[in-house]
Amino acid sequence: MTHNPPDLRPDLARARVTDVANLNHARPGQPTIGMVSLGCPKALVDSERILTRLRAEGYAISADYHGAEAVIVNTCGFLDSAKAESLDAIGEALRENGRVIVTGCLGADPDYIREHHPRILAVTGPQQYEQVLDAVHLAVPPSPDPFIDLLPARGVSLTPRHYSYLKISEGCNHACKFCIIPDMRGKLASRPAHAVLREAEKLVQAGVRELLVISQDTSAYGLDRRYDAHPWQEREVRSHITDLTRELGQLGAWVRLHYVYPYPHVRDLIPLMADPANGVLPYLDIPFQHSHPDVLRRMARPAAASKTLDEIAAWRAQCPDITLRSTFIVGYPGETEAEFQHLLDWLDAAQLDRVGCFQYENVAGARSNALPDHVAPEVKQDRYDRFMERAQAISAAKLAAKVGKVLEVIVDDIDEDGIATCRTWADAPEIDGNLFIDADTEGLAVGDVLKVTVDEAGEYDLWGVRLP
C-alpha cells in the first residue's frame, strides 16, 4: 500500500488544505469536520471530493482532532497490513475525538470494522459520497451561511497548491488473483472526457502546475464508454486515453500518467511525450508486477511479459528521455528461485528508472490465498533484499549519468535553511526521488519551475545549481 505521507495526514501533522482561510478559523456556530485520509492517491481524491462537498454545505475543516465535532476516516483495505493501519487510525480518532465516521475500501466490510470498533457512528464503502454526507448530516447538522461560506474555485485540496491528482475512472475489469480492488470498487467506470478536461482546466486556472493522472487502469480509460466523443472547446474529444492525454497536454501544466498497463495502444502516447511543445511528461508508471510468464499466469495478469522488453525498446527509440517506473511482487505463491532469477535478469535488461517492490501477503478475499506452495517469510525477505539491491544499483548508475545535464524542475518545498526540495520530470511526488538545491535559492517559491544543472547524484536523489 502507498501511504499518504505524514504531511498529508491530518492525524500525523497539519493538514494541507488549500482553503487555509477557513482552516481552524470557523465562524461562530459553524459546524466543523476533520478528515484522516489513508491509502493511495485515488483515495486521496475521494477525500478531497468529500471535503469539497462539505465545504460547499458550510462546514469548516479542522486540521486536528480537538477542533472537529466529528472525524471522517477514509480507509484502505487492499492488504492486511493496510487494514491494520486503518483500524489503528480509527482507534486513534475514537480516542482523540470520540465521534468517527468510517468510509473507503475497508468500509466495504462494515461488520469487520464494527467488530473491532463498535463505537463508530457510521460505515460507508468506497465512492459512497452521498452516504458519507448523510452520516455527517446526522452527526453534525449543517448550518450554512451563503454570504460567508464561499468555496474556492479549486475546491478543497489535500495536496500542495502546485500539483493535483486527476482521477479519470473508477474500478477495474481485470481479475488479478492477488487483488480485491474490483470487489471493492467494481468494474471500470470512466468519466466522460469533457468532465475530466473541465476539472483539469479549473485546476490549472487555480494555479496547479502538475496534473497526476490516476485510475485503477489508466490504459483502459473509456473502454466501458465505447470511447464515446464529447464536445470540448468547439471540437469533439473521444473518451480514450490517447485523445484525453493530448488535450491535457495543451492546458499549460505538467501531465504525468500513472497506473498504465502496457497495452499495444500505449505506444501512441509516446510521440506526445517526445514532443517538447506538449505538457505530457516523458514518464510512464507501469505496474509490471513480475517478468516470468508462469508467475504472471498464476497472477492472472492481463499483459504478457514476453514482448515487454521489445515494447520498452520501442518506447525509448521514440523518446530517449522517457522515465519508466514500476512495482513488482516477490514471493508470490509458487515462485521458484529460477523464476525469481528470471525477474532479476529481466530487471537488468529493462533498466527501469524507478522501481518499487512488495513482498506478497495474503489478502482476505483474494483468490491467490488458495494457491499452493506459498513462499516462506524468510525467503520472501531475502528475495526482496536482493531485488532492491539490484534496483538500487541501476538507479544509482542512471542518476550518475545525469550529472552535468540541465534539467527542468518544480519546487516542492523550501526549508528554513533555504534548501529547496525539487522534482524533475522523472520524479512523481512522494514515490520517486528529489533534486535538492542548497544554495542561491533566494526568490524561489513553492511551485516555481526552473532549469538546474545537476552537479551531484546519489542512489535515488540528485543535487543541482540554478542556471544564472
MARDREN-842140 format. One record per residue (C-alpha): residue in three letters; x, y, z. Coordinates in steps of 0.05 Angstrom, whole numbers, plus 32768, in hexadecimal, padded with zeros to 4 digits. Example, Ala and Ser with C-alpha at 12.3 -4.5 7.8 and 13.67 -1.06 7.14 Angstrom:
# residues 2
{pt 'Ala' {80F6 7FA6 809C}}
{pt 'Ser' {8111 7FEB 808F}}
This chain:
# residues 468
{pt 'Met' {8000 8000 8000}}
{pt 'Thr' {8016 8047 7FF2}}
{pt 'His' {800D 806F 8032}}
{pt 'Asn' {7FFB 80B7 802F}}
{pt 'Pro' {8039 80DB 8046}}
{pt 'Pro' {803B 80F8 808D}}
{pt 'Asp' {802F 813F 8076}}
{pt 'Leu' {7FF0 812A 8051}}
{pt 'Arg' {7FD6 8104 808E}}
{pt 'Pro' {7FAF 8132 80BC}}
{pt 'Asp' {7FB4 80FE 80F3}}
{pt 'Leu' {8000 8103 80F0}}
{pt 'Ala' {800D 814B 80DD}}
{pt 'Arg' {7FEB 818B 80C6}}
{pt 'Ala' {7FBC 817C 808D}}
{pt 'Arg' {7FCC 819E 804C}}
{pt 'Val' {7F8A 81BC 8039}}
{pt 'Thr' {7F89 81EF 8002}}
{pt 'Asp' {7F50 8214 8023}}
{pt 'Val' {7F7E 822B 805B}}
{pt 'Ala' {7F55 8268 806B}}
{pt 'Asn' {7F20 823B 8088}}
{pt 'Leu' {7F4F 8208 80A8}}
{pt 'Asn' {7F45 820A 80F4}}
{pt 'His' {7F24 824F 80EC}}
{pt 'Ala' {7EDB 823A 80EE}}
{pt 'Arg' {7EA9 8272 80F4}}
{pt 'Pro' {7E7E 8271 8133}}
{pt 'Gly' {7E4D 8237 812F}}
{pt 'Gln' {7E6D 8219 80F1}}
{pt 'Pro' {7E6F 81CC 80F3}}
{pt 'Thr' {7EB5 81B0 80ED}}
{pt 'Ile' {7ECD 816D 80D1}}
{pt 'Gly' {7F11 814B 80D2}}
{pt 'Met' {7F2D 8119 809F}}
{pt 'Val' {7F60 80E1 80A3}}
{pt 'Ser' {7F72 80C9 805D}}
{pt 'Leu' {7F96 8086 8055}}
{pt 'Gly' {7FAC 805E 8018}}
{pt 'Cys' {7FBC 806E 7FD0}}
{pt 'Pro' {7FB4 80B0 7FA9}}
{pt 'Lys' {7F71 8098 7F8F}}
{pt 'Ala' {7F57 8096 7FD7}}
{pt 'Leu' {7F75 80DB 7FE2}}
{pt 'Val' {7F4B 80F5 7FA8}}
{pt 'Asp' {7F0D 80D7 7FC9}}
{pt 'Ser' {7F1F 80FC 8009}}
{pt 'Glu' {7F26 813D 7FE3}}
{pt 'Arg' {7EE1 8133 7FC3}}
{pt 'Ile' {7EC1 8125 8006}}
{pt 'Leu' {7EE1 8163 8026}}
{pt 'Thr' {7ECF 818E 7FEB}}
{pt 'Arg' {7E86 8179 7FF0}}
{pt 'Leu' {7E87 8187 803B}}
{pt 'Arg' {7EA6 81CC 8031}}
{pt 'Ala' {7E70 81DC 7FFE}}
{pt 'Glu' {7E3D 81CA 8033}}
{pt 'Gly' {7E5C 81FA 8065}}
{pt 'Tyr' {7E89 81CC 808E}}
{pt 'Ala' {7ECD 81E4 80A5}}
{pt 'Ile' {7F07 81B3 80A0}}
{pt 'Ser' {7F32 81A6 80DE}}
{pt 'Ala' {7F7B 8191 80DA}}
{pt 'Asp' {7F79 8170 811F}}
{pt 'Tyr' {7F4C 8142 8146}}
{pt 'His' {7F3A 8173 817C}}
{pt 'Gly' {7F21 81A9 814D}}
{pt 'Ala' {7EEF 8179 812B}}
{pt 'Glu' {7EA9 8166 8140}}
{pt 'Ala' {7EB2 8124 811B}}
{pt 'Val' {7EEA 8102 80F4}}
{pt 'Ile' {7EE5 80DC 80B2}}
{pt 'Val' {7F18 80A4 80A9}}
{pt 'Asn' {7F22 8091 805F}}
{pt 'Thr' {7F3F 804B 8063}}
{pt 'Cys' {7F69 801C 8039}}
{pt 'Gly' {7F5A 7FD2 8036}}
{pt 'Phe' {7F87 7FB9 7FFE}}
{pt 'Leu' {7FB8 7F91 802A}}
{pt 'Asp' {7FB2 7F75 8070}}
{pt 'Ser' {7FE8 7FA6 8086}}
{pt 'Ala' {7FBD 7FDE 8069}}
{pt 'Lys' {7F80 7FC5 808F}}
{pt 'Ala' {7FA9 7FC5 80CF}}
{pt 'Glu' {7FBF 800D 80C3}}
{pt 'Ser' {7F77 8021 80B5}}
{pt 'Leu' {7F5E 8000 80F5}}
{pt 'Asp' {7F96 8024 811C}}
{pt 'Ala' {7F82 8067 80FD}}
{pt 'Ile' {7F39 805B 810F}}
{pt 'Gly' {7F4D 804A 8156}}
{pt 'Glu' {7F77 8089 815C}}
{pt 'Ala' {7F3F 80B4 8142}}
{pt 'Leu' {7F0F 8095 8174}}
{pt 'Arg' {7F40 80A2 81AD}}
{pt 'Glu' {7F4F 80E9 8199}}
{pt 'Asn' {7F0B 80FF 8181}}
{pt 'Gly' {7ED7 80CA 8190}}
{pt 'Arg' {7EA8 80D6 8155}}
{pt 'Val' {7EC0 80B1 8118}}
{pt 'Ile' {7EA3 80A2 80D3}}
{pt 'Val' {7EC7 806D 80AA}}
{pt 'Thr' {7EC9 8069 805E}}
{pt 'Gly' {7EF6 804F 8027}}
{pt 'Cys' {7F0B 800A 8011}}
{pt 'Leu' {7F0A 7FE9 8055}}
{pt 'Gly' {7EC4 8004 805D}}
{pt 'Ala' {7EAD 7FCE 802C}}
{pt 'Asp' {7EB0 7F9F 8068}}
{pt 'Pro' {7E8A 7FC5 809F}}
{pt 'Asp' {7E83 7F88 80CC}}
{pt 'Tyr' {7ECF 7F81 80CF}}
{pt 'Ile' {7ED7 7FCA 80E3}}
{pt 'Arg' {7EA0 7FC8 8117}}
{pt 'Glu' {7EBD 7F88 8135}}
{pt 'His' {7EFB 7FB0 8146}}
{pt 'His' {7EDC 7FF4 8151}}
{pt 'Pro' {7E92 7FEF 8164}}
{pt 'Arg' {7E8F 8039 817A}}
{pt 'Ile' {7E95 8056 8134}}
{pt 'Leu' {7E5A 8080 811C}}
{pt 'Ala' {7E54 8064 80D5}}
{pt 'Val' {7E77 803B 80A0}}
{pt 'Thr' {7E73 8046 8054}}
{pt 'Gly' {7E99 8025 801B}}
{pt 'Pro' {7EC6 8043 7FE5}}
{pt 'Gln' {7EA9 8079 7FB8}}
{pt 'Gln' {7E6A 807E 7FE2}}
{pt 'Tyr' {7E6D 80CA 7FE7}}
{pt 'Glu' {7E23 80D5 7FF4}}
{pt 'Gln' {7E22 80A2 802D}}
{pt 'Val' {7E5E 80C5 804D}}
{pt 'Leu' {7E3B 8108 8049}}
{pt 'Asp' {7DFC 80EA 8066}}
{pt 'Ala' {7E24 80CE 80A0}}
{pt 'Val' {7E45 8112 80AC}}
{pt 'His' {7E02 8135 80AA}}
{pt 'Leu' {7DE7 8107 80E0}}
{pt 'Ala' {7E25 810F 810C}}
{pt 'Val' {7E30 8159 8100}}
{pt 'Pro' {7DF5 817D 80E0}}
{pt 'Pro' {7E08 81B0 80AB}}
{pt 'Ser' {7DFF 81FA 80B8}}
{pt 'Pro' {7E14 821E 8078}}
{pt 'Asp' {7E1A 8269 8070}}
{pt 'Pro' {7E18 8278 8024}}
{pt 'Phe' {7E35 82BE 802F}}
{pt 'Ile' {7E74 82A4 8052}}
{pt 'Asp' {7E81 825B 8040}}
{pt 'Leu' {7EA0 8263 7FFB}}
{pt 'Leu' {7EC0 8227 7FDA}}
{pt 'Pro' {7F04 8234 7FB9}}
{pt 'Ala' {7F06 8227 7F6E}}
{pt 'Arg' {7F33 81EA 7F77}}
{pt 'Gly' {7F09 81CD 7FAE}}
{pt 'Val' {7F2B 81B0 7FEC}}
{pt 'Ser' {7F6F 8190 7FDE}}
{pt 'Leu' {7F9A 8163 800A}}
{pt 'Thr' {7FD6 816C 7FDD}}
{pt 'Pro' {8002 81AA 7FD5}}
{pt 'Arg' {7FE6 81E1 7FA9}}
{pt 'His' {8015 81D3 7F6F}}
{pt 'Tyr' {8001 818B 7F5F}}
{pt 'Ser' {7FC1 8163 7F60}}
{pt 'Tyr' {7FAA 811C 7F52}}
{pt 'Leu' {7F78 8115 7F19}}
{pt 'Lys' {7F4E 80D6 7F1D}}
{pt 'Ile' {7F33 80C2 7ED9}}
{pt 'Ser' {7F0F 8081 7EEA}}
{pt 'Glu' {7EFC 8052 7F22}}
{pt 'Gly' {7EFE 8007 7F27}}
{pt 'Cys' {7F21 7FD2 7EFE}}
{pt 'Asn' {7F0D 7F9B 7ECD}}
{pt 'His' {7F48 7F6E 7EDD}}
{pt 'Ala' {7F46 7F32 7F0B}}
{pt 'Cys' {7F8E 7F2F 7F26}}
{pt 'Lys' {7F8E 7EF8 7F5B}}
{pt 'Phe' {7FB3 7F21 7F8F}}
{pt 'Cys' {7F85 7F5E 7F8A}}
{pt 'Ile' {7F40 7F6C 7FA7}}
{pt 'Ile' {7F38 7FB2 7F8A}}
{pt 'Pro' {7F02 7F9D 7F58}}
{pt 'Asp' {7EDB 7F7F 7F92}}
{pt 'Met' {7EDF 7FC0 7FB9}}
{pt 'Arg' {7EDB 7FF3 7F82}}
{pt 'Gly' {7EB7 7FCE 7F4B}}
{pt 'Lys' {7EC1 7FCA 7F00}}
{pt 'Leu' {7EE2 8001 7ED6}}
{pt 'Ala' {7EB8 8041 7ED6}}
{pt 'Ser' {7ED9 8079 7EAE}}
{pt 'Arg' {7EC7 80C2 7EB4}}
{pt 'Pro' {7EB4 80E4 7E73}}
{pt 'Ala' {7EEE 8109 7E53}}
{pt 'His' {7ECF 814E 7E57}}
{pt 'Ala' {7EC4 8146 7EA3}}
{pt 'Val' {7F0D 8133 7EAE}}
{pt 'Leu' {7F25 816C 7E82}}
{pt 'Arg' {7EF9 819E 7EA4}}
{pt 'Glu' {7F13 818A 7EE9}}
{pt 'Ala' {7F5B 818C 7ECF}}
{pt 'Glu' {7F51 81D1 7EB1}}
{pt 'Lys' {7F35 81EC 7EF2}}
{pt 'Leu' {7F6F 81CF 7F19}}
{pt 'Val' {7FA2 81F0 7EEB}}
{pt 'Gln' {7F7C 8232 7EEE}}
{pt 'Ala' {7F80 822D 7F3B}}
{pt 'Gly' {7FCC 8228 7F38}}
{pt 'Val' {7FDA 81DD 7F31}}
{pt 'Arg' {801B 81D2 7F0B}}
{pt 'Glu' {8019 8186 7F08}}
{pt 'Leu' {7FE0 8156 7EFB}}
{pt 'Leu' {7FEA 810E 7F11}}
{pt 'Val' {7FBA 80E1 7EEA}}
{pt 'Ile' {7FA3 80A6 7F13}}
{pt 'Ser' {7F71 806C 7F0F}}
{pt 'Gln' {7F72 8021 7F1B}}
{pt 'Asp' {7F84 8015 7ED2}}
{pt 'Thr' {7F94 8055 7EAC}}
{pt 'Ser' {7FA0 8032 7E6A}}
{pt 'Ala' {7F59 8017 7E6A}}
{pt 'Tyr' {7F3A 805C 7E72}}
{pt 'Gly' {7EFB 8062 7E48}}
{pt 'Leu' {7EF4 8019 7E37}}
{pt 'Asp' {7EB3 8013 7E5E}}
{pt 'Arg' {7E99 8051 7E39}}
{pt 'Arg' {7EAB 8034 7DF5}}
{pt 'Tyr' {7EDA 8070 7DEF}}
{pt 'Asp' {7E9F 809F 7DE5}}
{pt 'Ala' {7EAD 80E7 7DCE}}
{pt 'His' {7E9A 8126 7DF3}}
{pt 'Pro' {7E9C 8170 7DDF}}
{pt 'Trp' {7ED7 8195 7DFB}}
{pt 'Gln' {7EEB 81DB 7DE6}}
{pt 'Glu' {7EC8 81D9 7DA2}}
{pt 'Arg' {7EE0 8193 7D90}}
{pt 'Glu' {7ED1 814B 7DA1}}
{pt 'Val' {7EFF 8124 7DD1}}
{pt 'Arg' {7EFA 80D9 7DDA}}
{pt 'Ser' {7EFB 80B9 7E1E}}
{pt 'His' {7F3C 8095 7E0D}}
{pt 'Ile' {7F7E 809B 7E31}}
{pt 'Thr' {7FA3 80B3 7DF4}}
{pt 'Asp' {7F71 80EA 7DE4}}
{pt 'Leu' {7F69 80FE 7E2C}}
{pt 'Thr' {7FB4 8102 7E37}}
{pt 'Arg' {7FBE 812C 7DF9}}
{pt 'Glu' {7F8A 815F 7E11}}
{pt 'Leu' {7FA6 8160 7E58}}
{pt 'Gly' {7FEA 816F 7E3C}}
{pt 'Gln' {7FCF 81B1 7E1F}}
{pt 'Leu' {7FBA 81CE 7E61}}
{pt 'Gly' {7FFD 81EB 7E75}}
{pt 'Ala' {800F 81BC 7EAE}}
{pt 'Trp' {803B 817F 7EB6}}
{pt 'Val' {8012 813F 7EAA}}
{pt 'Arg' {802A 80FF 7ECA}}
{pt 'Leu' {800A 80BB 7EBB}}
{pt 'His' {8004 8086 7EF1}}
{pt 'Tyr' {7FEA 803D 7EF2}}
{pt 'Val' {7FF3 8032 7EA8}}
{pt 'Tyr' {7FEE 7FE9 7E91}}
{pt 'Pro' {801C 7FD9 7E56}}
{pt 'Tyr' {7FE6 7FCF 7E22}}
{pt 'Pro' {7FFA 7FD8 7DD9}}
{pt 'His' {7FD7 801B 7DD2}}
{pt 'Val' {8005 8038 7E09}}
{pt 'Arg' {8038 8042 7DD2}}
{pt 'Asp' {800B 8079 7DB6}}
{pt 'Leu' {8019 80A1 7DF5}}
{pt 'Ile' {8064 80A2 7DEA}}
{pt 'Pro' {8065 80D7 7DB2}}
{pt 'Leu' {803F 8106 7DE0}}
{pt 'Met' {8075 80FC 7E15}}
{pt 'Ala' {80AC 8108 7DE2}}
{pt 'Asp' {808D 814A 7DCB}}
{pt 'Pro' {80AB 8184 7DF3}}
{pt 'Ala' {8070 81B0 7DE1}}
{pt 'Asn' {8042 8181 7E07}}
{pt 'Gly' {803A 8181 7E53}}
{pt 'Val' {8038 8135 7E57}}
{pt 'Leu' {8076 8120 7E7D}}
{pt 'Pro' {80A2 80E7 7E62}}
{pt 'Tyr' {808E 80BB 7E9D}}
{pt 'Leu' {8068 807A 7EA1}}
{pt 'Asp' {8054 8057 7EE1}}
{pt 'Ile' {8046 800F 7ECD}}
{pt 'Pro' {8038 7FD8 7F00}}
{pt 'Phe' {805C 7F9D 7EE0}}
{pt 'Gln' {8059 7F74 7F21}}
{pt 'His' {8087 7F3D 7F07}}
{pt 'Ser' {80AB 7F25 7EC9}}
{pt 'His' {80A6 7EDA 7EC8}}
{pt 'Pro' {806B 7EC1 7E9C}}
{pt 'Asp' {8058 7E8A 7ECD}}
{pt 'Val' {8054 7EBA 7F08}}
{pt 'Leu' {802B 7EEA 7EDE}}
{pt 'Arg' {7FFB 7EB2 7ECC}}
{pt 'Arg' {7FF4 7EA0 7F15}}
{pt 'Met' {7FE6 7EE9 7F23}}
{pt 'Ala' {7FB3 7EEB 7EE9}}
{pt 'Arg' {7FD4 7F2B 7ED2}}
{pt 'Pro' {7FB5 7F4C 7E94}}
{pt 'Ala' {7FF7 7F57 7E6F}}
{pt 'Ala' {802C 7F25 7E5C}}
{pt 'Ala' {8074 7F38 7E68}}
{pt 'Ser' {8090 7F12 7E2C}}
{pt 'Lys' {8091 7F50 7E00}}
{pt 'Thr' {8097 7F84 7E37}}
{pt 'Leu' {80E2 7F8F 7E2C}}
{pt 'Asp' {80D5 7F9A 7DE2}}
{pt 'Glu' {809F 7FCE 7DF4}}
{pt 'Ile' {80CF 7FF1 7E24}}
{pt 'Ala' {8104 7FF4 7DEE}}
{pt 'Ala' {80D1 8011 7DBD}}
{pt 'Trp' {80BB 8046 7DEF}}
{pt 'Arg' {8103 805B 7DFC}}
{pt 'Ala' {8111 805D 7DB1}}
{pt 'Gln' {80D9 8090 7DA9}}
{pt 'Cys' {80E6 80B5 7DEA}}
{pt 'Pro' {812D 80AB 7E04}}
{pt 'Asp' {8120 80D4 7E43}}
{pt 'Ile' {80E4 80AC 7E5A}}
{pt 'Thr' {80E3 8098 7EA3}}
{pt 'Leu' {80C5 8054 7EB3}}
{pt 'Arg' {80AE 8043 7EFA}}
{pt 'Ser' {808F 8002 7F10}}
{pt 'Thr' {807D 7FD7 7F4C}}
{pt 'Phe' {808A 7F8D 7F56}}
{pt 'Ile' {8074 7F55 7F85}}
{pt 'Val' {80A6 7F23 7F9E}}
{pt 'Gly' {8096 7EE3 7FC3}}
{pt 'Tyr' {8054 7ED8 7F9D}}
{pt 'Pro' {8038 7E92 7FAB}}
{pt 'Gly' {805F 7E5E 7F84}}
{pt 'Glu' {8098 7E8E 7F71}}
{pt 'Thr' {80D6 7E64 7F69}}
{pt 'Glu' {811E 7E7B 7F6E}}
{pt 'Ala' {8124 7E74 7F23}}
{pt 'Glu' {80E7 7EA0 7F18}}
{pt 'Phe' {8103 7ED4 7F47}}
{pt 'Gln' {8146 7ED2 7F24}}
{pt 'His' {8120 7EDE 7EE3}}
{pt 'Leu' {8104 7F1D 7F02}}
{pt 'Leu' {8149 7F35 7F16}}
{pt 'Asp' {8163 7F28 7ED0}}
{pt 'Trp' {8127 7F4B 7EB2}}
{pt 'Leu' {8134 7F87 7EDE}}
{pt 'Asp' {817C 7F8A 7EC5}}
{pt 'Ala' {8163 7F89 7E7E}}
{pt 'Ala' {812A 7FBB 7E89}}
{pt 'Gln' {8153 7FEE 7EAF}}
{pt 'Leu' {8116 800F 7ECE}}
{pt 'Asp' {8121 8053 7EEC}}
{pt 'Arg' {80F5 804F 7F2A}}
{pt 'Val' {80E1 800D 7F4B}}
{pt 'Gly' {80B8 7FF9 7F87}}
{pt 'Cys' {80B1 7FB3 7FA4}}
{pt 'Phe' {8081 7F90 7FD3}}
{pt 'Gln' {8084 7F4E 7FF6}}
{pt 'Tyr' {8046 7F26 7FE6}}
{pt 'Glu' {8013 7F20 801E}}
{pt 'Asn' {7FCF 7F00 8021}}
{pt 'Val' {7F92 7F2D 801C}}
{pt 'Ala' {7F4F 7F17 8036}}
{pt 'Gly' {7F24 7F06 7FFA}}
{pt 'Ala' {7F5D 7F00 7FC8}}
{pt 'Arg' {7F60 7EC2 7F9D}}
{pt 'Ser' {7FAB 7EBD 7FA4}}
{pt 'Asn' {7FA2 7EA8 7FED}}
{pt 'Ala' {7F8D 7E63 7FD5}}
{pt 'Leu' {7FC9 7E59 7FA7}}
{pt 'Pro' {7FFA 7E21 7FBB}}
{pt 'Asp' {8043 7E29 7FCF}}
{pt 'His' {8043 7E6A 7FF6}}
{pt 'Val' {8089 7E86 7FFE}}
{pt 'Ala' {80A7 7E87 8044}}
{pt 'Pro' {80AE 7ECD 8064}}
{pt 'Glu' {80FA 7EC9 8069}}
{pt 'Val' {80FE 7EB7 801F}}
{pt 'Lys' {80D1 7EF2 800D}}
{pt 'Gln' {80FD 7F20 8036}}
{pt 'Asp' {813C 7F06 8015}}
{pt 'Arg' {811F 7F10 7FD0}}
{pt 'Tyr' {8106 7F55 7FE1}}
{pt 'Asp' {814C 7F69 7FF9}}
{pt 'Arg' {816E 7F4D 7FBB}}
{pt 'Phe' {813B 7F6E 7F8D}}
{pt 'Met' {8142 7FB2 7FAE}}
{pt 'Glu' {818E 7FAD 7FAD}}
{pt 'Arg' {818C 7FA1 7F62}}
{pt 'Ala' {815A 7FD9 7F57}}
{pt 'Gln' {8182 800A 7F81}}
{pt 'Ala' {81C1 7FFD 7F58}}
{pt 'Ile' {819A 800B 7F18}}
{pt 'Ser' {817D 804B 7F35}}
{pt 'Ala' {81C1 8063 7F4D}}
{pt 'Ala' {81E0 8058 7F08}}
{pt 'Lys' {81A7 807B 7EE4}}
{pt 'Leu' {81AA 80B7 7F12}}
{pt 'Ala' {81F6 80BC 7F0D}}
{pt 'Ala' {81ED 80C2 7EC1}}
{pt 'Lys' {81C5 8102 7ECD}}
{pt 'Val' {81FE 8128 7EEE}}
{pt 'Gly' {820E 8164 7EC2}}
{pt 'Lys' {81CA 8165 7EA0}}
{pt 'Val' {8199 819E 7EA3}}
{pt 'Leu' {8155 8188 7EBC}}
{pt 'Glu' {8113 81AB 7EC7}}
{pt 'Val' {80F9 81A4 7F0F}}
{pt 'Ile' {80BD 81B9 7F38}}
{pt 'Val' {80C6 81D2 7F80}}
{pt 'Asp' {80A0 81AA 7FB5}}
{pt 'Asp' {80BD 81C9 7FF4}}
{pt 'Ile' {80EF 81FC 800F}}
{pt 'Asp' {8105 81EF 8056}}
{pt 'Glu' {811A 8221 808B}}
{pt 'Asp' {8163 821A 8076}}
{pt 'Gly' {8152 822D 802E}}
{pt 'Ile' {815B 81E7 8011}}
{pt 'Ala' {812A 81DB 7FD8}}
{pt 'Thr' {810C 8196 7FCE}}
{pt 'Cys' {80FA 818E 7F85}}
{pt 'Arg' {80E5 8158 7F54}}
{pt 'Thr' {80FA 814D 7F0C}}
{pt 'Trp' {80CE 8132 7ED4}}
{pt 'Ala' {80E4 80ED 7EEC}}
{pt 'Asp' {80C9 80F4 7F33}}
{pt 'Ala' {8081 80ED 7F49}}
{pt 'Pro' {8072 810B 7F8E}}
{pt 'Glu' {807C 80DF 7FCB}}
{pt 'Ile' {808F 809F 7FA6}}
{pt 'Asp' {80CD 80B2 7F7D}}
{pt 'Gly' {810C 80D9 7F8C}}
{pt 'Asn' {811B 8123 7F94}}
{pt 'Leu' {814C 8157 7F7B}}
{pt 'Phe' {8167 8185 7FB1}}
{pt 'Ile' {8181 81CC 7FA8}}
{pt 'Asp' {81A8 81E1 7FE6}}
{pt 'Ala' {81C2 8225 7FCF}}
{pt 'Asp' {81A9 8263 7FAC}}
{pt 'Thr' {815F 8254 7FB9}}
{pt 'Glu' {814C 829C 7FC9}}
{pt 'Gly' {810D 82B0 7FA5}}
{pt 'Leu' {80F6 8269 7F98}}
{pt 'Ala' {80B0 8255 7FAC}}
{pt 'Val' {808C 8213 7FB1}}
{pt 'Gly' {806E 8202 7F6D}}
{pt 'Asp' {80A3 8227 7F45}}
{pt 'Val' {80BE 8203 7F07}}
{pt 'Leu' {8107 8210 7EF5}}
{pt 'Lys' {8145 81F4 7ED3}}
{pt 'Val' {817C 81D4 7EFD}}
{pt 'Thr' {81C0 81B7 7EED}}
{pt 'Val' {81CB 8174 7F10}}
{pt 'Asp' {820D 8173 7F36}}
{pt 'Glu' {8206 8136 7F64}}
{pt 'Ala' {81E0 80F4 7F65}}
{pt 'Gly' {81CE 80C1 7F9A}}
{pt 'Glu' {81AA 807E 7F97}}
{pt 'Tyr' {8165 809E 7F90}}
{pt 'Asp' {816E 80EA 7F93}}
{pt 'Leu' {8192 8122 7F6E}}
{pt 'Trp' {81B1 8164 7F81}}
{pt 'Gly' {81B7 81A0 7F54}}
{pt 'Val' {81C4 81EA 7F4B}}
{pt 'Arg' {8196 821F 7F2C}}
{pt 'Leu' {81A7 8237 7EE8}}
{pt 'Pro' {81BC 8281 7EE9}}
